[in-house]
Amino acid sequence: MEFTKLSAYISLSLPAIFIVGLIIVISQNPWFSFTGNALSDMGSIRNPVNYYFNGFLMIFAVLGFIAAIGALRNGLSYLMPLAMVFLFLVGVFPEEYAPHAPAAVFFYVLALTDIAIVGIKLGRSGTSAGYAWSVLAVITFA
């Protein structure tokens, strides 16, 4: 299978992979609460099943990197490949280790900035769909 098709299939699968992966991770961490915990708490070195969360992040980051490289080659991504590298590092370094916080911040900033840039680029296409994507991307970034 050619890389462009592979990256497109992965891109389309990422939302489902994220939801299923998060459900599995949360099922192994019944104490977790979206309002009382950070997601990274599931990857803490104090959590005996931290490998579920950290492993999921690393697998998701690798798949996201493949999708992002495909998007980059098609002019639809600029910063997302680097954001996926930082997401992988979030999985490598649990929250107790110094590199965790900068990796998480860089992941979020790069990913959201990339979404906004691509949205603005699509908005300049002059189509109503492009304009809608542009507005949604900027709202997501904000």
N, C-alpha and C positions, 0 to 999 in steps of 0.2 A: 504494500500500500504506500502511495506517495505521501510525503510529509505533510503537504497542504491538506489533504483529506483527513489524515490522522489528527492533525491539530484541530481541524474543524469539528470532527466527531468528539474529541476530548472537550473542546470548548462547550459544545452543546450538552455534554454529560456532566460538566462540573457542578451545576446547581443540584442535581440529583445526588451526585457523589457527596457533596457537602452535607446535604440533609441526612442521608443515610449514615454517613460517617459520624456526624454529630449525635444522631440518635443512639448509635452503638456506644460512643464514648460516654454519653450521659447515662445510658443504662448501666454502665459499669461504675458510675459515680452517683449513686442515688442521693447523696448529700448535696449535690450541686444545685444552686439556685441562680437563675438569671438575674434576679434582683439583689442577691446577697453575695455573689462571688464574681470574680473575673474569670473568663474562660481559662486563662493561664493557671488558675488554681488547680485545675485537673491535671496539669503537667508538673506540679510541684514535686520536689524530691521527697517531701513528707507523705505524698500519696503513693500507697503501695501499688496502685495500678496506673501510674503516670504514663507508662509506655503506650497505653491506648491513645491518649490525647497527643503525646509527642510523636508517636509513630504516624498517627493520622495526619498531623500537620505536615510531616515530612513527605508522606506519600502524596497528599493533596498539593503541596508545593511543587513536587516534581511534575505532576500532571499539569498543574497550572503553568509551569515554566514552558512545557511543550506547547500548550495552547497559546501562550504569550509570544513565543518565538514565531509561531505561524501567523499570529496577528501582526507582529512587527514586520514580517516579510511582506505583508499585504498593506502596510501603511496604516494599520488600525490600532497600533499600540506603540508606545515609546518607552515607558518606564516600567511596565508590568513585568518584563523578564527579571529586572533587578529587584522589584518588589517580591517576586516569588523566591528569590535567593534569600532575602531577609526573612520571609515566612519560614523557610526551611531552617534558618538559624534560630528562630523562635522555638522550634521543636527540638533542636539540638541543645539549647541552653534553657533549662527550667528557670522559673522566675527568680529563684534564689541566686542565680549567677549573674554577674555584672553585664555580660553582653545581651541578656534577655531584653531589658527595657529599651535600649537603643534599637535593637533589631525589630522589636514590635512597633516602635514609633516610626522607624524608616519604612517598614512594610505599609502601615496605614497611610502615611503621607504620600509615598510613591504611588500606591495603588489608587488612592482617591484623586491625586493630581493627574494620573494617566487617564482615569475615567473622565475627568473634566476636560482635558485636552482633546481627547477623542470625540467627546460630545460636542465641543465647540467646532471641531473640524467637520463633523457630520452636519452641524447646524449651518455651516457655510455652504453646504451643497445646494441649498436653495429649495429643497423638497420639504413638504410638510412633515414627513417621517424624520428627516434629518433635523428639522427644527425641534421636534418632540424629543428626540434623543439628546439634543443639545441642552434643552431645559432640564430634562431628567438628570443628566450628568452633572450639571452645575448644582442642582438641588442636592444630589447625593454627596457631592464634594462639601457643600456647605454643612 
